[in-house]
Amino acid sequence: MDKMWSGRFSASASSLLDEFNASIMYDRKLYKEDIEGSLAHAAMLAKQGILTTEELIQITDGLNQITKEIEEDKFEWNISDEDLHMGIEKRLTSLIGDAGKKLHTARSRNDQVAVDFRRYVLKRNVEIVNGLKLLMSEILVVANQHTETLIPGMTHLQHAQPTNFGFHLGAYLAMFKRDIARFEDSYKRNNISPLGCAALAGTPHNIDRDMSAEILGFDSVSVNCLDTVSDRDFALEILFNISTMMMHISRLSEELVMWSSYEFGFVELSDEYSTGSSIMPQKKNPDVPELLRGKTGRVYGSLMGLLTVMKGLPLAYNKDTQEDKEGVFDAVETAQISLEILKEAIKTMEVKGHNMEAACSVGHLAATDLADYLVEKCDIPFREAHFITGKAVAKSEELKIDLSDIEHKYLQEIDSRINEDVLEFLVLRNSMNARTSSGGTSTIRTKEQLEHFKTFLEG
Ligand code: ARG
């Protein structure tokens, strides 16, 4: 009968309940945030005259001692203590006696866990943003080396128009930049202190919520206690932000897997970040991007899981909410290692520019340029130009050549308005460089875009 809440009970909890009810095996990850929260709360209680200076000193020393014990792996985590909050408070009382029993004045585990978990999420937000910036810097290095390397731009996975590899990577830089904005936006919205909301309705004690909020680095205090103790939007936001980031990582991974195949041969992942087969001696498998693609699915699962946990909960705190942590921990750790390994894989991969360029010579990538030529030079309406170009593509197919290699005489046969100057338009590099509209693929515009990302990363 040693539970903190055992006053109204006459029989002990079953060990089965202990096992089912406890979160201490995983929420101990929050020990730092929990102890920092308690230190801030105690300092506030002392300033308000609710604790004496002597009690504050005892509590502070006791909590520092507990931090040491945890970090030296000497702390005893007991499943019967249920969660880290009670485990730490119990140890504190055993270390310092009665002062330890006063720490929970004007506080509940409901605002305590909200503080701990929120601060954990906020800290991880910052780390993930840093990881994203490092990944972007590495992509930027490769992109800058390939602003003139032609690669087939595709839609429907079919050859569409010639682009350059720097431009292609620039698309991922744009995605990761948006991800950063999303994490930063969530940080600002959620940097609000739950401490002092107590169980659900606030407290009659004369507390100073602003003071504890300030100590803990929050921008302000939450507005409505009933909402605050059951709000897990901050956790859902990081799960959504990670999911979206992983979706981007997964799309890039999918391309890396394809590009590593013999059929594409656009990149070769380094030996350090590839694996072999247990049976086929020749194999070099792109396990890293494949796993990144796979892990994305697991992260989505955590987002769906928590959305579903939350959807039917009446106000305020319900024990269901305890299910918020494991999915977030897992998603955060997945995000961090994913950013790191993708960065290394990109840094060490070989880009086979000649294969990218060779791939451009099939699929009639210059077809749109012929249509644009007919519009610009021959004053033909685009719809008609499209039709005439279709004929030129059919002729090229018949000749078993790429449109970019067609001789002028065949084009003349199709439409007499086509002059010899058309051939310039069909040169693939010219086609890529012709797209000079803002955000376009021309080398000049690509360099501008990469400059934009560089400035963003320096800012
Ligand atoms: N371990 C709990 C959780 O993670 C802490 C809050 C418990 N509060 C309560 N009233 N039982 O949600």
Residues whose N, C-alpha, C, O or C-beta is under 5 A from the ligand:
A	BS01	LIG	S23 D83 R109 N110 V113 T321 Q322
